[in-house]
Amino acid sequence: MVLAVLSLFGLVYGISPAFSNLLLVYGKTKVILFLNLASIAISMVFLPLVWFLKLAGLAIVRGTASLLTFFLSLYFLSKNVKIEIDYNMGLKAIFASVVMALVVLVAQQVAYSKFFLPLYVALGGVTYVTTIKLLRALNGEDFQLIQQVAGEKLAVYAKRFFGFGEDATES
């Protein structure tokens, strides 16, 4: 149950630090302080959930605080930077996540063992990447980002796997 709750907030956990760093780059230290205090305040408000739901309650408290802090970060950051959201890609990512969750859930129903956790993670990863490939969710900008972050060699492999031509500049 705890892992399921944490996975719901996984995206927020993954991208929140990037937004906090952007606020730091723009010299918004007071905003960062406010966000940290807001996170603490939200955690305190939801603290009674821990007594009732134990570890799952703690995961809900932490996830809720992170989610609200993330949205506040977006709000304050949008005052300095134009934020554009690709809703189409977001829907494809959500769909791929749901497919991944269903496949892993079915696999666990067929053969459950705590020792199979690495296999469930691998199955989930393969399912997610395959679904993203089938949906053609990635575009040229994504491959440029992969090239900048991971290097030319990995970008070439990613382009081949996802069936994207060498001229990955078109969207």
N, C-alpha and C positions, 0 to 999 in steps of 0.2 A: 504494500500500500504506500509506503514512504517513497519508494522509487517511482511509483506511478505519479504521485503528487509532484515530486521533484522534476520528473520529465515534462510535466505540463508547463513548468516555468523554465525549462531548459534553454529556450531561445533567448529569454531575457537574461539569464545568467551568462550566456555566451557573448552577447553584444553590448551589454551595459558598460563594461569597462572601456570600450572604445568611445562611447559617448562621454563618459566621465573624463577621459583623457582629452577629448576635444574641448571640453569646458576648461580644462586646465591650460590648454594651448591658447585659448582666448582670454586667459587671465581671470576667469570667473571663480576665484577661490571662495568668495562669499557664497556663491550659488552652490558650490560643492559642499561647503559647510552646512548650508541649509538642507541640502539633499540628504546628507548623513544624519542630521538631526531629525528630519522627517522620517527617515527609515527607522530610527530608534523609536520615535513616537508611535509609528504604525505598529511596530513590533510589540510595544507595550500595550496598545489597545487590544490587540488580538492575542495577547499572552494567555488569557483564560482557556483558549483552545488547547493549549498544551496539557492542562490538567485533565481535560475530558478525552482528548484524542491521542495523548502521549506523543510518540515520535511523528505520527502523521500530522498531528496538530502543529508540531514544531516546523515541519516542512511547509505546511500551509501558511504559518506566520511568516516564515522567511521568504516564501514565494510571493506572498501578497505585498510585503514590504519592498521586495525587489521590483515587482511589477509597477507599483505606484511610483517608486523612485525613478524607474525607467521612463515612465510617461512624463514625469516632471522634468527629467533631463531633456527629453525631446522638446518639451515646451520652451525651456530656457535656451536650449541650443538653437531652436528655430528663430529666435530673435537675432542671432548672429549669422546663421548659415541657412541657405535655402535647402530644405529637406524634401527630397522627392522619393515617393514610395511606389515601387512597381507592384501594384495590386495583383496583376495577372500572375507574376512570378510567385507572389505570396500565396495565392490560391493553389498554385501547382505544388508548392512546398508543403502546404497543409494537407493537400490530397495525398502526396507521397508519404507524409508522416502517418496519415490514417491507414493507408495500405500497409505500411511497415508494421504498425501496431497490430493490425488484424492478423497479418502473417505470423508474427511472433506469438501472438495470443493463441492462434490455432496450433502452432508448433508446441507450445507449452501444454496445451490440452492433450495433444497426441502423446507426447513423451516428456513428462516433467521431472526434472532433477536439478537441485541447486548446483550440481557439478556441470550442468549443461549451460550455465550462464554465458561463458565465452562463445559457445555456439549460437545462442540466442542473439547475442550482440552482433556476431558476424552475419547471421541471417538477416537481422534488421538492417545492417549497413548495406548489404548486397541488395536487399529489396528496395531500400530508399534510393540508392544510386541508379538501379535499373529503372525504377519508376520515373525518376527525373530524366533519364535518357529517353524513355518511351514518350514522355510528355514534351520532349524537346524544350526543356525549361531554360537551358543555358543559351546565352548569346555571345557575340564577339567580345563585348565588354567583360563578361565573366572570364573568358579565356585570357584576355589581357591582364586581368587581375591575378589569375593563377600564375601567369608568366612572371609578373612583377613580384609576387609573394614567394612562389616556390621555384621559380627558375624556368628557363627555356625547355629543358629536357622533360620535366613533368608536364608542362603545358602541351608539348607535342603529343605525349601519351594521352593526355586528357582529350585533346582534339580528336585523336584517332578513335578512342573508346566511344566518345559521344557522337561520332560520325560528323564532325564539323571539319570543313575544308581547311587547308593551310592558310587561306586568307580569312582569318577569323575576325575581320574588322566589321563585317556587316552584322546587323542586329537581327 
